[in-house]
Amino acid sequence: MDHPPPEAHSQRNLLDAMRAVLSDDHSYERGLTVLRDLVDQIAGNEGAAGLCDFAVALSLGLAEALERIAQDQELAAADLAEIWFTD
């Protein structure tokens, strides 16, 4: 039985994480539960290194999305991030 390359597994985890918190077909709390279950699964299967890789990949994905949005709004990505993540 062939296993997908690690990158494919990581990409699938990222997609599952995003779907968990963005889906309109269930409540926010349920999405967080699904996300926490995914993080627990990664921790159990891949340990701290897997969690680190997951966090880095999520951060990179968010940064790429912010860059695209910032470009559409003719803003610097760092400025948009500051707007979004500052109270």
C-alpha atoms as an extended CHARMM CRD file, in Angstrom:
* protein
*
        87  EXT
         1         1  MET       CA              0.0000000000        0.0000000000        0.0000000000  PROA      1               0.0000000000
         2         2  ASP       CA              1.4160000000        3.3780000000       -1.0270000000  PROA      2               0.0000000000
         3         3  HSD       CA              1.2830000000        6.2810000000        1.3830000000  PROA      3               0.0000000000
         4         4  PRO       CA              0.9810000000        9.8500000000        0.1420000000  PROA      4               0.0000000000
         5         5  PRO       CA              4.1310000000       11.9480000000        0.4310000000  PROA      5               0.0000000000
         6         6  PRO       CA              4.4420000000       13.9250000000        3.6850000000  PROA      6               0.0000000000
         7         7  GLU       CA              3.6390000000       17.1500000000        1.8500000000  PROA      7               0.0000000000
         8         8  ALA       CA              0.2940000000       15.7240000000        0.6940000000  PROA      8               0.0000000000
         9         9  HSD       CA             -0.5330000000       14.6490000000        4.2540000000  PROA      9               0.0000000000
        10        10  SER       CA              0.3690000000       18.1040000000        5.5530000000  PROA      10              0.0000000000
        11        11  GLN       CA             -1.6700000000       19.8340000000        2.8700000000  PROA      11              0.0000000000
        12        12  ARG       CA             -4.6380000000       17.6260000000        3.7320000000  PROA      12              0.0000000000
        13        13  ASN       CA             -4.3010000000       18.5410000000        7.4300000000  PROA      13              0.0000000000
        14        14  LEU       CA             -4.2090000000       22.2350000000        6.5210000000  PROA      14              0.0000000000
        15        15  LEU       CA             -7.2820000000       21.9310000000        4.3540000000  PROA      15              0.0000000000
        16        16  ASP       CA             -9.1070000000       19.9870000000        7.0840000000  PROA      16              0.0000000000
        17        17  ALA       CA             -8.1700000000       22.6600000000        9.6340000000  PROA      17              0.0000000000
        18        18  MET       CA             -9.4500000000       25.4790000000        7.4280000000  PROA      18              0.0000000000
        19        19  ARG       CA            -12.6630000000       23.6330000000        6.6420000000  PROA      19              0.0000000000
        20        20  ALA       CA            -13.2560000000       22.9900000000       10.3360000000  PROA      20              0.0000000000
        21        21  VAL       CA            -13.3610000000       26.6760000000       11.1760000000  PROA      21              0.0000000000
        22        22  LEU       CA            -14.8270000000       28.0430000000        7.9220000000  PROA      22              0.0000000000
        23        23  SER       CA            -17.6670000000       25.6400000000        7.2230000000  PROA      23              0.0000000000
        24        24  ASP       CA            -21.1800000000       27.0940000000        7.2960000000  PROA      24              0.0000000000
        25        25  ASP       CA            -22.8530000000       23.7350000000        7.8510000000  PROA      25              0.0000000000
        26        26  HSD       CA            -22.0870000000       23.5090000000       11.5720000000  PROA      26              0.0000000000
        27        27  SER       CA            -21.5810000000       25.7420000000       14.5470000000  PROA      27              0.0000000000
        28        28  TYR       CA            -18.3820000000       27.5800000000       15.4080000000  PROA      28              0.0000000000
        29        29  GLU       CA            -17.9570000000       25.4830000000       18.5560000000  PROA      29              0.0000000000
        30        30  ARG       CA            -18.2420000000       22.2540000000       16.5770000000  PROA      30              0.0000000000
        31        31  GLY       CA            -15.6410000000       23.5490000000       14.1260000000  PROA      31              0.0000000000
        32        32  LEU       CA            -13.2630000000       24.2430000000       17.0050000000  PROA      32              0.0000000000
        33        33  THR       CA            -13.8510000000       20.7310000000       18.3330000000  PROA      33              0.0000000000
        34        34  VAL       CA            -12.9810000000       19.2650000000       14.9310000000  PROA      34              0.0000000000
        35        35  LEU       CA             -9.8650000000       21.4380000000       14.7750000000  PROA      35              0.0000000000
        36        36  ARG       CA             -8.7770000000       20.4100000000       18.2790000000  PROA      36              0.0000000000
        37        37  ASP       CA             -9.3050000000       16.7470000000       17.3640000000  PROA      37              0.0000000000
        38        38  LEU       CA             -7.1060000000       17.2340000000       14.2950000000  PROA      38              0.0000000000
        39        39  VAL       CA             -4.3680000000       18.8840000000       16.3830000000  PROA      39              0.0000000000
        40        40  ASP       CA             -4.5880000000       16.0460000000       18.9280000000  PROA      40              0.0000000000
        41        41  GLN       CA             -4.2880000000       13.5210000000       16.0910000000  PROA      41              0.0000000000
        42        42  ILE       CA             -1.2120000000       15.2610000000       14.6840000000  PROA      42              0.0000000000
        43        43  ALA       CA              0.3450000000       15.4050000000       18.1640000000  PROA      43              0.0000000000
        44        44  GLY       CA             -0.3310000000       11.7140000000       18.7190000000  PROA      44              0.0000000000
        45        45  ASN       CA              0.9220000000       10.5960000000       15.3200000000  PROA      45              0.0000000000
        46        46  GLU       CA              3.7640000000       13.0220000000       14.6650000000  PROA      46              0.0000000000
        47        47  GLY       CA              4.6690000000       14.5110000000       18.0410000000  PROA      47              0.0000000000
        48        48  ALA       CA              6.0590000000       17.9680000000       18.6530000000  PROA      48              0.0000000000
        49        49  ALA       CA              7.8320000000       18.0900000000       15.2920000000  PROA      49              0.0000000000
        50        50  GLY       CA              4.5610000000       17.4090000000       13.4870000000  PROA      50              0.0000000000
        51        51  LEU       CA              2.7790000000       20.0960000000       15.4780000000  PROA      51              0.0000000000
        52        52  CYS       CA              5.5680000000       22.5560000000       14.6970000000  PROA      52              0.0000000000
        53        53  ASP       CA              5.3750000000       21.7540000000       10.9790000000  PROA      53              0.0000000000
        54        54  PHE       CA              1.5910000000       22.1560000000       11.0930000000  PROA      54              0.0000000000
        55        55  ALA       CA              1.8200000000       25.5450000000       12.8460000000  PROA      55              0.0000000000
        56        56  VAL       CA              4.4370000000       26.7940000000       10.3800000000  PROA      56              0.0000000000
        57        57  ALA       CA              2.3920000000       25.6130000000        7.4030000000  PROA      57              0.0000000000
        58        58  LEU       CA             -0.7450000000       27.3040000000        8.7740000000  PROA      58              0.0000000000
        59        59  SER       CA              1.1860000000       30.5360000000        9.3100000000  PROA      59              0.0000000000
        60        60  LEU       CA              2.6240000000       30.4400000000        5.8020000000  PROA      60              0.0000000000
        61        61  GLY       CA             -0.8190000000       29.7790000000        4.3420000000  PROA      61              0.0000000000
        62        62  LEU       CA             -2.3040000000       32.6770000000        6.2580000000  PROA      62              0.0000000000
        63        63  ALA       CA              0.5460000000       34.9550000000        5.1780000000  PROA      63              0.0000000000
        64        64  GLU       CA              0.0010000000       34.0260000000        1.5160000000  PROA      64              0.0000000000
        65        65  ALA       CA             -3.7280000000       34.7280000000        1.8360000000  PROA      65              0.0000000000
        66        66  LEU       CA             -3.0420000000       38.0890000000        3.4970000000  PROA      66              0.0000000000
        67        67  GLU       CA             -0.5930000000       38.9810000000        0.7320000000  PROA      67              0.0000000000
        68        68  ARG       CA             -3.2240000000       38.2810000000       -1.9280000000  PROA      68              0.0000000000
        69        69  ILE       CA             -5.8820000000       40.2870000000       -0.1130000000  PROA      69              0.0000000000
        70        70  ALA       CA             -3.4620000000       43.1400000000        0.5720000000  PROA      70              0.0000000000
        71        71  GLN       CA             -2.4730000000       43.2680000000       -3.0810000000  PROA      71              0.0000000000
        72        72  ASP       CA             -6.1420000000       43.4700000000       -4.1130000000  PROA      72              0.0000000000
        73        73  GLN       CA             -6.6340000000       46.3120000000       -1.6210000000  PROA      73              0.0000000000
        74        74  GLU       CA             -3.3760000000       48.0090000000       -2.6250000000  PROA      74              0.0000000000
        75        75  LEU       CA             -1.9700000000       47.7020000000        0.9020000000  PROA      75              0.0000000000
        76        76  ALA       CA              1.2520000000       46.2880000000        2.2770000000  PROA      76              0.0000000000
        77        77  ALA       CA              0.6670000000       42.7990000000        3.6660000000  PROA      77              0.0000000000
        78        78  ALA       CA              2.3140000000       43.7520000000        6.9710000000  PROA      78              0.0000000000
        79        79  ASP       CA             -0.0800000000       46.6980000000        7.3120000000  PROA      79              0.0000000000
        80        80  LEU       CA             -3.0890000000       44.4880000000        6.6300000000  PROA      80              0.0000000000
        81        81  ALA       CA             -1.8800000000       41.9440000000        9.1890000000  PROA      81              0.0000000000
        82        82  GLU       CA             -1.5320000000       44.7060000000       11.7580000000  PROA      82              0.0000000000
        83        83  ILE       CA             -5.0860000000       45.8870000000       11.0470000000  PROA      83              0.0000000000
        84        84  TRP       CA             -6.5090000000       42.3660000000       11.3060000000  PROA      84              0.0000000000
        85        85  PHE       CA             -4.6160000000       41.2390000000       14.3790000000  PROA      85              0.0000000000
        86        86  THR       CA             -4.5500000000       44.3890000000       16.5140000000  PROA      86              0.0000000000
        87        87  ASP       CA             -7.3500000000       45.0240000000       18.9420000000  PROA      87              0.0000000000
